[in-house]
Amino acid sequence: MELLLVSLASVLAGFVDAIVGGGGLILVPALFSVFPSTHPATLFGINKSASVWGTGIAALQYSRRVEMNWATLLPAAAAGFSGAFLGAWTVTVISPDFLRRLLPLVLLAVLLYTLARKELGRDHAPRLAGRTQTLVACGIGAVLGFYDGFFGPGTGSFLVFLFVRALGYDFLNASAAAKLLNTATNLAALILFAWKGHVWWHYALALAVANVAGSLLGTHMALKHGTAFVRVVFIFVVSALILKTGHDAFLR
């Protein structure tokens, strides 16, 4: 029964992650609920062992239908991998608790900005090119990679927002780019958790298959319905993240 419950959560997490990120909002609480006495690092390791496959498959699916700027995105993914590994190491030394009260406020600012700028992310018009675009993308990858390894909630949604706001991508192209970077950050965190022995491999395979199933469905929906659909899902997911992280920060 435990495997069935977390597998269903993994399907839904993969679906949401494939569109705008935020799947951890679904799978991580489910793991904590089903396995309340398990060490948190092990549950985070199980989550990463599933999500890395979902985001990886989503990135592959997007790359077949959306034009990917590999010269920019591959260095950015490498920066994200390095940042996530450093962040995961840092969290073994410094507690991330100080971010809990700040995160819902940052997410609220992102939501209000997106709602106020109705044209934001509607058209794909990259405002930077060449080395400048690559450097900015690498900066986004390194910073949010570190955040993902150190704390994590909302990483995929932050990636989408920054690719839209800083680089001028539309929501569909931003989501495609975010999937590639998020795969790299998930992989870095998974390597560290596995190295420390915090992955239940007998659960990892089943959750990975479930996450990929959800990811394929989410990617199909995003590609079928386009930028407007992704924007609506983005607003919904960020709103849910605000409620969840706000509750964790101020009401617990």
C-alpha positions in Angstrom: 0.0 0.0 0.0 2.9 2.4 0.8 4.4 1.8 -2.6 1.1 2.4 -4.4 0.4 5.7 -2.5 3.9 7.2 -3.2 3.8 5.9 -6.8 0.5 7.8 -7.4 2.1 10.9 -5.9 5.1 10.4 -8.2 2.9 10.3 -11.3 1.3 13.7 -10.3 4.6 15.2 -9.4 6.1 14.2 -12.7 3.1 15.7 -14.5 3.4 19.1 -12.7 7.2 19.1 -12.9 7.2 18.6 -16.7 5.1 21.7 -17.2 6.5 24.3 -14.8 8.3 22.5 -12.0 7.1 22.2 -8.4 6.7 18.4 -8.4 8.5 18.3 -5.1 5.5 20.1 -3.5 3.6 16.8 -4.1 6.0 13.9 -3.8 8.1 15.1 -0.8 5.1 15.7 1.6 3.7 12.3 0.4 7.0 10.6 1.3 7.0 12.3 4.7 3.4 11.3 5.3 3.9 7.6 4.3 7.3 7.2 6.0 7.1 9.6 9.0 10.0 7.9 11.0 12.5 7.8 8.1 15.5 10.2 8.0 14.6 13.3 5.9 17.8 12.9 3.9 16.6 9.5 2.8 13.2 10.8 1.7 14.9 13.6 -0.3 17.2 11.0 -1.9 14.1 9.0 -2.9 12.5 12.1 -4.3 15.6 12.9 -6.4 15.9 9.4 -7.6 12.4 9.7 -9.2 12.4 13.3 -10.3 15.8 13.1 -12.1 14.2 10.7 -14.6 11.0 12.7 -15.0 12.8 15.9 -15.7 15.3 14.1 -18.0 12.6 12.6 -20.1 10.7 15.9 -20.2 13.9 17.7 -21.4 14.2 15.1 -24.2 10.6 15.4 -25.2 10.8 19.2 -25.3 14.0 19.1 -27.3 12.2 17.2 -30.1 9.5 19.9 -30.5 11.1 23.1 -29.2 14.3 24.7 -30.6 16.9 24.4 -27.8 19.9 26.8 -27.8 22.4 24.1 -26.8 25.4 26.5 -26.9 23.7 28.4 -24.0 21.9 25.7 -22.2 24.6 23.0 -21.9 27.0 25.4 -20.1 24.1 26.6 -17.9 23.2 23.0 -17.0 26.9 22.3 -16.1 26.8 25.4 -13.9 23.6 24.2 -12.3 25.1 20.8 -11.6 28.1 22.4 -9.9 25.9 24.8 -7.9 23.6 22.0 -6.7 26.5 19.8 -5.6 28.0 22.7 -3.7 24.6 23.5 -2.2 24.0 19.9 -1.1 27.4 20.0 0.6 26.7 23.3 2.3 23.5 22.0 3.8 25.5 19.5 5.7 27.3 22.4 7.4 24.7 25.2 7.6 21.0 24.9 8.3 18.7 26.3 5.6 16.0 27.2 8.1 16.5 30.9 7.6 15.1 30.6 4.1 11.8 29.2 5.3 10.3 32.6 6.1 11.8 34.3 3.1 10.7 31.9 0.4 6.9 32.5 0.5 7.6 36.2 0.2 9.8 35.8 -2.8 7.3 33.5 -4.4 4.5 36.1 -3.8 6.6 38.7 -5.5 7.1 36.4 -8.5 3.3 35.7 -8.7 2.3 39.4 -8.4 4.8 40.4 -11.1 3.6 37.7 -13.4 -0.1 38.7 -12.9 0.7 42.4 -13.4 2.7 41.8 -16.6 0.1 40.0 -18.7 2.3 40.0 -21.7 5.2 38.4 -19.8 6.3 35.2 -21.5 3.7 35.4 -24.2 6.2 35.8 -27.1 9.6 34.1 -27.6 11.9 37.1 -28.1 15.3 36.4 -26.5 16.8 39.8 -25.6 20.4 38.6 -25.2 22.6 36.7 -27.6 25.9 34.9 -27.9 28.3 35.0 -24.9 26.1 37.4 -22.9 23.1 35.1 -23.0 25.3 32.1 -22.1 26.9 34.0 -19.1 23.5 35.1 -17.8 22.1 31.6 -18.2 25.1 30.1 -16.4 24.5 32.6 -13.6 20.9 31.5 -13.3 22.0 27.9 -13.4 24.7 28.3 -10.7 22.5 30.3 -8.3 19.4 28.2 -8.6 21.5 25.0 -8.7 23.0 26.0 -5.3 19.5 26.8 -4.0 18.2 23.4 -5.2 21.0 21.5 -3.5 20.7 23.7 -0.3 17.0 24.0 0.1 15.0 23.2 -3.1 11.3 24.1 -3.0 10.2 25.8 -6.2 13.5 25.5 -8.1 11.8 24.5 -11.4 9.3 27.4 -11.2 12.1 29.9 -10.4 14.0 28.6 -13.4 11.0 29.2 -15.7 10.4 32.7 -14.3 14.0 33.8 -14.7 14.3 32.5 -18.2 11.2 34.4 -19.1 12.1 37.6 -17.2 15.9 37.8 -17.7 16.3 36.2 -21.1 13.0 37.0 -22.8 11.9 33.4 -23.4 8.2 32.6 -23.7 6.8 30.2 -21.1 7.0 27.1 -23.3 10.7 27.7 -24.2 11.5 28.6 -20.7 9.9 25.4 -19.4 12.0 23.4 -21.9 15.2 25.1 -20.8 14.3 24.7 -17.1 13.8 20.9 -17.5 17.4 20.6 -18.8 18.9 22.6 -15.9 16.6 20.9 -13.4 17.8 17.5 -14.6 21.4 18.5 -13.9 20.6 19.9 -10.4 18.6 16.8 -9.6 21.4 14.5 -10.8 24.0 16.4 -8.6 21.8 16.1 -5.5 21.1 12.4 -6.2 24.8 11.6 -6.6 25.5 13.2 -3.2 22.5 11.4 -1.5 23.5 8.1 -3.0 27.1 8.6 -1.9 25.9 9.2 1.6 23.6 6.1 1.4 20.4 8.0 1.5 18.5 6.3 -1.4 16.1 3.3 -1.1 16.8 1.8 -4.5 14.0 -0.8 -4.2 11.6 2.2 -4.2 13.5 4.3 -6.6 12.8 2.2 -9.7 9.0 2.1 -9.2 8.8 5.9 -8.4 11.0 6.7 -11.4 8.7 4.8 -13.7 5.7 6.5 -12.2 7.4 9.9 -12.5 8.3 9.4 -16.1 4.6 8.4 -16.9 3.4 11.7 -15.4 6.2 13.6 -17.1 5.3 12.3 -20.5 1.7 13.3 -20.0 2.6 16.8 -18.7 5.0 17.4 -21.6 2.4 16.3 -24.1 -0.1 18.8 -22.5 2.4 21.6 -22.5 3.4 21.1 -26.2 -0.2 20.6 -27.3 -1.7 23.7 -25.6 1.4 26.0 -25.7 2.5 29.1 -23.9 -0.8 30.2 -22.6 -1.5 26.9 -20.9 2.0 26.8 -19.3 1.5 30.3 -18.0 -1.8 29.3 -16.3 -0.2 26.2 -14.7 2.7 28.3 -13.6 0.4 30.8 -11.8 -1.5 27.9 -10.2 1.7 26.1 -9.0 3.4 29.2 -7.7 0.1 30.0 -5.8 0.2 26.5 -4.3 3.8 26.9 -3.4 3.1 30.1 -1.6 0.4 28.5 0.5 2.5 25.4 1.3 5.7 27.3 2.1 3.8 30.0 4.0 2.1 27.4 6.1 5.5 25.7 6.9 7.1 29.0 7.7 4.5 30.8 9.8 1.9 28.3 11.0 3.8 25.3 12.2 
